[in-house]
Structures are given as C-alpha cells and as structure tokens.
C-alpha cells in the first residue's frame, strides 16, 4: 500500500461531506508526481473510534485498494498523522450521481440501461474477486469525466468466502434475506441492482413507505408496484421483476442481466451516458 506525505500534493478545493458513519472532509489535490487531480478523503481517528468502525475502514481499504475496473473508483493509497487518516482516491469529475438523480427526478431508459449495464459488469468483476458490495445505491455512485459511472464506497463490502448474517446497508435497498436475518451471499447485490434500476426510472425506490415497519413488510412480501407515470417500458419492468425475487437463488444472474433485451436495446456499449 502506498504511503505518502501531505507535502506531495497541491490543494485545489475542499468539500464537507456527510457520511453515514461519521463526518468527513473531501479535498481535491494535484498529485505533483503525476500532475493528476485526486480526491483526499479525510477521516478523524477520534470519530472512527467513537463510531467503532476502525475495523470496517481497514477492510474497506484492503478491499478497494486491490480493485482495478473502469466502473470502480480507484483507491491509490493512504497515509495518516496523529489525528487523521487520509485516503487517496480517484477524482470523479462529474460528482455524485445522487445529486444528478435528484436534479433530474428520474433518468431516461437509455441512461438507466447504460448505468445498469456498467454496474452489472463491475459487480461481475467484484464477485469474481470474492467481494460482495452490500450497499449499492445512488449515494455510493460517482460519475467520471466522460460520464461513466463508478462504485465509490466500499464501507460495507466483505469477502464472500463465508455466507453472512449481518444486516447492513440502506433500508430501502435491503433484500428480504437481510430483513429476515437469514444468511446472505453475493445475490444481495443483484437485488440492490434491481432496486437501483427502479429508482433510476421512477425517481423513488420501490418499497419506500412512511414507516420503517411498512418498508420491511413490503420488502419481505416483494410488494412490487409499477406506477403509470413516468412511463416505463414493459421490458424494463420485466428486468426489474426478474432481479427483485425473494428466493435469492432465482434472481436473474448478472451475465443474464447484460443479455436482457432491455439492456441490449438501450445501453450504450461504451458505458458513457449521453443523456
């Protein structure tokens, strides 16, 4: 793992960013060695300890630092001082996908299919490395300079050598097996991809409810409803329905997601979103 001194960077900008785990700061620097803009994620050791997430951060760094895929944000290295830990990350020029989805309300089918295809390829790569992400959602996705989508947060990721029981991730994206506290494996990422596809097209996750208990109930029952507006094609609904299946073993495999007619007809093969 690369360890670097702060002096090898020139500061460009500073952004305060709310994290689910703790408050952090993201700074953008020019890496003098390569004249490359990178993001520096700054975490305070005191907050890591208070939130009891030191082990989670170590696991995140260990996993993300070994990943090399165009749709996964690179972790170049890290360093630390007495009070802080600094993660050196790839700079995603177009920022957070969540903000873009909020601005647009929902995405077109072509844009959604392009993103879903790119994420399916990234997840195939992750699962091939025995990694489950477990927290795919708009807030954990960034957009690169060319419009390509990138998975950016690996805080809940684990290796898949053993089936897991821990409930983790975000309520609206939890699969039935996590809600029911049964064992889960890489199939949870297929469920999350189905939820994400729905949210891209409709602007809200499918099982959202006013009360958490109602959301849990709808997830377990797979109470999937497709509103009349905005219009979404039958092919898109078919793909979503094949991913959001309670029996995890019956969810559409990721390589079949890429072969689905809706993806084939709508996704840009370059992975670059053109609106």
Protein Blocks (a to p, Z undefined) as FASTA:
>chain_A
ZZddfklpccfbdcddddfkbccdddddddfklopacddddddfklmmmnopmmmmmmmm
mmmmmgccfkbccdfbdcddfkbccddddddfklpfklmmmmnopacfklmmmmmmmmmm
mmmmmmmnopafklacfklpccdfkopacdfbfklgccfkbccfbdgdjfklpcfklmno
pacdfklmmmmmmmmmmmmmnopafkbcfblklmmmmmmnopacddfbdcddfklmmmmm
mmmcfblmlpccfklmmmpmklmmmmcfklpaeZZ
